[in-house]
Amino acid sequence: MSSLVPLSIIITLVLALTGCVTETIGGTDLTPDPKAAFERRIGLARQYIARGDWENAERNLDLAVDLDADNAEVYEAFGLLYQSTGELEQAESSFRRALKVDPKFSRARNNFAVFLMSQNRYAEAERELERVTEDTLYPGRPRAFINLGTARLRLNDADGAEAAFGRALRMDRRNPIALLEMGFLALGRGDITAAESYYNVYRTVMNRQPPRGLVLGIELSAAKGDKDAQSSYALALRNLYPDSPEAKRYAQQQKPDA
């Protein structure tokens, strides 16, 4: 059974939303402080991006540019906006401009790497993420290691992926994505004991396992020769997620050969 992790589940961008902000009538800023006004516009834009209100997001970003055209945050936000609306060339240009303005802006570099992964450009993403994970002061470093592990999985670098997910777990011992992927990687190299250990912790973290978690349960049970557990996980997969790709793939694999 293929255990390739779905990219949509694993990759993690960082929107860094601010709290709820009420916009002034007519789009005027009441504060004379340009820095505060800029931060307010960026905060509003990020909220609008999260809500899918592209028009108001772009309007606030345009106002932010008027306030500070040399701030990397505004171009990162434009990158997120254009990525969301499918304007991929503009998104890439915006991310690159943000990093040109501030090469040490790790959040923007992580989000640019996520963008590259969404375009199946995993080798490029890996290079960007390696730079992000070198930033020991970046608070999103565990997420960056998760993304790095995913990029390496897509590049068929199991050892590199395991190293990245392992680093993520050292910083966040109960990260469900890292636990699940380490379980698959351990099982793939035949270490059933390690795979079971990761999976047992994973199950304590996830109240309701997603399809991929149940797939690990199926594969681990099969490797142990525990047919009852294998059937139980398979039944849960069919009943809870009948339309998932994992359930359909498993059903196809159970059909007798023609």
Secondary structure as GFF3:
##gff-version 3
##sequence-region A 1 258
A	DSSP	alpha_helix	7	10	.	.	.	ID=ss1
A	DSSP	three_ten_helix	25	27	.	.	.	ID=ss2
A	DSSP	alpha_helix	34	51	.	.	.	ID=ss3
A	DSSP	alpha_helix	54	67	.	.	.	ID=ss4
A	DSSP	alpha_helix	72	85	.	.	.	ID=ss5
A	DSSP	alpha_helix	88	101	.	.	.	ID=ss6
A	DSSP	alpha_helix	106	118	.	.	.	ID=ss7
A	DSSP	alpha_helix	122	133	.	.	.	ID=ss8
A	DSSP	alpha_helix	141	154	.	.	.	ID=ss9
A	DSSP	alpha_helix	158	171	.	.	.	ID=ss10
A	DSSP	alpha_helix	176	188	.	.	.	ID=ss11
A	DSSP	alpha_helix	192	205	.	.	.	ID=ss12
A	DSSP	alpha_helix	211	224	.	.	.	ID=ss13
A	DSSP	alpha_helix	227	240	.	.	.	ID=ss14
A	DSSP	alpha_helix	245	254	.	.	.	ID=ss15
###
